[in-house]
């Protein structure tokens, strides 16, 4: 199997795993909580529609910010000369970040902690509480930018793979696919979170399985990084 054969299944699988990372999952739950409150204040008849509009605007902000980051990384990696060595270096970096994520999942009291900035939650609440679509879109963009430390290992491995594609257009197409798949679970989460009881259950589930999700992300980044190294 070469890099072209590996690209589509690796991109789709990595995007699903990335979308379930504890940072984006927890932040989206926090946002949905604010959106539910705003929707309830707007009146029962418009609550569902307002939740969907604000939720999809937020997710679109996440999509565009994450896509822009990936496009910048892909352009940078392809712009460097030297054949596949750039992809190998990025894949090695992904393996290293994946190992750090595994360390955080297995031994959280020791070593480095990868995650979104602590101030992100307050900033997100402030933007979301305004209730306007531009503010909600800005909140989504902020989340897309600030959760990279939490999920950067997987994204870096994917970019290493995409940078090795025969053409930039093909790598870009896979990048769009990655980001589209990345936000699909967030849309599904938004759909089921319209119910307060379900929302509360999701919050408890995320809290109790945070370390498991971290472990899955770290293991996925290491495996993907090693696969990229094997095919380059």
C-alpha positions as CSV (number, residue, x, y, z in Angstrom):
1,X,0.0,0.0,0.0
2,X,1.3,3.5,-0.9
3,X,0.4,6.9,0.4
4,X,-2.4,7.4,-2.2
5,X,-4.1,4.1,-1.2
6,X,-3.9,4.9,2.5
7,X,-5.1,8.5,2.2
8,X,-8.9,8.2,2.1
9,X,-9.5,5.5,4.8
10,X,-6.8,7.1,7.0
11,X,-8.3,10.6,6.5
12,X,-11.9,9.5,7.3
13,X,-10.9,7.4,10.4
14,X,-8.6,10.1,11.8
15,X,-11.3,12.7,11.3
16,X,-13.8,10.7,13.3
17,X,-11.3,10.1,16.1
18,X,-10.3,13.7,16.1
19,X,-13.9,14.9,16.4
20,X,-14.3,12.9,19.6
21,X,-11.3,14.4,21.3
22,X,-12.1,15.6,24.9
23,X,-11.4,19.2,24.1
24,X,-13.8,19.8,21.2
25,X,-16.4,17.4,22.8
26,X,-16.3,19.2,26.2
27,X,-16.3,22.6,24.6
28,X,-19.3,21.8,22.3
29,X,-21.2,20.5,25.3
30,X,-20.5,23.7,27.1
31,X,-21.6,25.7,24.0
32,X,-24.8,23.6,23.7
33,X,-25.6,24.4,27.3
34,X,-25.4,28.1,26.6
35,X,-27.4,27.7,23.4
36,X,-30.1,25.8,25.2
37,X,-30.4,28.5,27.8
38,X,-30.6,31.2,25.0
39,X,-33.2,29.1,23.1
40,X,-35.3,28.6,26.2
41,X,-35.3,32.3,26.9
42,X,-36.4,33.0,23.3
43,X,-39.7,31.2,23.9
44,X,-40.8,27.6,23.5
45,X,-42.0,27.9,19.9
46,X,-38.7,29.1,18.6
47,X,-36.4,27.2,20.9
48,X,-35.6,24.3,18.6
49,X,-34.9,26.5,15.6
50,X,-32.7,28.9,17.5
51,X,-30.7,26.0,18.9
52,X,-30.1,24.6,15.4
53,X,-29.2,28.0,13.9
54,X,-26.8,28.9,16.6
55,X,-25.4,25.4,16.8
56,X,-24.7,25.0,13.1
57,X,-23.2,28.5,13.0
58,X,-20.9,27.5,15.8
59,X,-19.9,24.3,14.0
60,X,-19.4,26.1,10.7
61,X,-16.9,28.4,12.6
62,X,-15.1,25.4,13.9
63,X,-15.0,23.9,10.3
64,X,-13.6,27.0,8.7
65,X,-11.0,27.7,11.3
66,X,-9.8,24.1,11.4
67,X,-9.7,24.0,7.5
68,X,-7.7,27.2,7.4
69,X,-5.2,25.8,9.8
70,X,-4.9,22.6,7.8
71,X,-4.6,24.5,4.5
72,X,-1.8,26.6,6.0
73,X,0.0,23.5,7.2
74,X,-0.5,21.7,3.9
75,X,0.8,24.6,1.9
76,X,3.9,24.9,4.2
77,X,4.8,21.2,4.1
78,X,4.4,21.0,0.3
79,X,6.4,24.2,-0.2
80,X,9.4,22.7,1.4
81,X,11.8,20.9,-0.9
82,X,13.3,17.5,-0.3
83,X,10.8,14.9,-1.4
84,X,9.2,12.8,1.3
85,X,11.6,13.8,4.1
86,X,9.2,16.6,5.2
87,X,6.3,14.2,5.4
88,X,8.5,11.8,7.5
89,X,9.5,14.6,9.8
90,X,5.8,15.6,10.3
91,X,4.9,12.0,10.9
92,X,7.6,11.6,13.5
93,X,6.3,14.8,15.2
94,X,2.8,13.2,15.2
95,X,4.2,10.1,16.8
96,X,5.9,12.2,19.5
97,X,2.7,14.2,20.2
98,X,0.7,11.0,20.3
99,X,3.1,9.5,22.9
100,X,2.6,12.7,25.0
101,X,-1.2,12.2,24.7
102,X,-0.8,8.6,25.8
103,X,1.3,9.7,28.8
104,X,-1.4,12.2,29.8
105,X,-4.1,9.5,29.6
106,X,-2.1,6.9,31.5
107,X,-0.1,9.0,34.0
108,X,-1.9,12.3,34.1
109,X,-0.1,13.5,37.2
110,X,3.3,13.3,35.5
111,X,4.8,15.1,32.5
112,X,3.2,17.6,30.0
113,X,-0.5,18.3,29.6
114,X,-1.8,19.0,26.1
115,X,-5.0,20.9,26.0
116,X,-6.9,24.1,25.1
117,X,-6.0,27.3,27.0
118,X,-7.7,27.6,30.4
119,X,-9.2,30.9,29.4
120,X,-11.1,29.4,26.4
121,X,-14.1,28.5,28.5
122,X,-14.8,32.0,29.8
123,X,-14.2,33.6,26.4
124,X,-16.5,31.1,24.7
125,X,-19.3,31.7,27.3
126,X,-18.9,35.5,26.8
127,X,-19.2,35.2,23.0
128,X,-22.0,32.7,23.0
129,X,-24.0,34.6,25.6
130,X,-24.4,37.5,23.2
131,X,-26.7,35.3,21.1
132,X,-25.8,37.0,17.8
133,X,-24.8,34.7,14.9
134,X,-21.5,36.6,14.3
135,X,-20.6,36.2,17.9
136,X,-21.4,32.5,17.8
137,X,-19.5,32.1,14.6
138,X,-16.5,33.8,16.2
139,X,-16.8,31.4,19.2
140,X,-16.7,28.4,16.8
141,X,-13.6,29.8,15.1
142,X,-12.0,30.3,18.5
143,X,-12.6,26.7,19.4
144,X,-11.2,25.5,16.1
145,X,-8.0,27.4,16.7
146,X,-7.6,26.7,20.4
147,X,-8.3,22.9,20.5
148,X,-5.3,22.3,18.2
149,X,-2.9,21.6,21.2
150,X,-5.4,18.9,22.2
151,X,-5.8,17.2,18.8
152,X,-2.7,18.4,17.0
153,X,-1.0,15.0,16.9
154,X,-3.7,13.5,14.6
155,X,-4.0,16.5,12.4
156,X,-0.2,16.6,12.0
157,X,-0.1,13.0,10.9
158,X,-2.9,13.6,8.4
159,X,-1.1,16.6,7.0
160,X,2.1,14.6,6.6
161,X,0.1,12.1,4.6
162,X,-1.7,14.7,2.5
163,X,1.6,16.6,1.7
164,X,2.9,13.4,0.0
165,X,-0.1,13.2,-2.4
166,X,0.8,13.5,-6.1
167,X,-0.8,17.0,-6.5
168,X,-1.7,19.8,-4.2
169,X,-5.4,19.6,-5.5
170,X,-5.7,16.0,-4.3
171,X,-4.2,16.8,-0.9
172,X,-6.6,19.8,-0.6
173,X,-9.6,17.6,-1.6
174,X,-8.7,15.1,1.1
175,X,-8.3,18.0,3.6
176,X,-11.8,19.2,2.9
177,X,-13.1,15.6,3.3
178,X,-11.2,15.4,6.6
179,X,-12.8,18.6,8.0
180,X,-16.3,17.7,6.7
181,X,-16.1,14.3,8.5
182,X,-14.6,16.0,11.5
183,X,-17.7,18.1,12.1
184,X,-20.3,15.4,11.3
185,X,-20.2,13.9,14.9
186,X,-20.6,17.5,16.2
187,X,-23.8,17.9,14.2
188,X,-25.0,14.6,15.5
189,X,-24.2,15.7,19.0
190,X,-26.1,18.9,18.5
191,X,-29.1,16.9,17.2
192,X,-29.4,14.7,20.3
193,X,-28.4,17.5,22.8
194,X,-31.6,19.4,22.2
195,X,-33.1,17.3,25.1
196,X,-32.0,18.4,28.5
197,X,-31.9,14.8,29.9
198,X,-29.8,13.6,27.0
199,X,-27.5,16.6,27.3
200,X,-26.9,15.9,30.9
201,X,-26.2,12.2,30.2
202,X,-23.7,13.2,27.5
203,X,-22.0,15.6,29.9
204,X,-21.6,12.8,32.5
205,X,-20.4,10.3,29.9
206,X,-17.7,12.7,28.6
207,X,-16.5,13.4,32.1
208,X,-16.2,9.7,33.0
209,X,-14.6,8.7,29.7
210,X,-12.2,11.6,29.3
211,X,-9.1,9.5,29.9
212,X,-10.3,6.7,27.5
213,X,-10.9,9.3,24.8
214,X,-7.4,10.7,25.4
215,X,-5.9,7.2,25.2
216,X,-7.7,6.5,21.9
217,X,-6.5,9.8,20.4
218,X,-2.9,9.2,21.5
219,X,-2.9,5.6,20.2
220,X,-4.6,6.7,16.9
221,X,-2.0,9.4,16.4
222,X,0.9,7.0,17.0
223,X,-0.5,4.3,14.7
224,X,-1.3,6.8,11.9
225,X,2.1,8.4,12.2
226,X,3.8,5.0,11.9
227,X,1.7,4.1,8.9
228,X,2.7,7.3,7.2
229,X,6.3,6.5,7.9
230,X,5.9,3.1,6.5
231,X,4.4,4.3,3.2
232,X,6.6,7.3,2.5
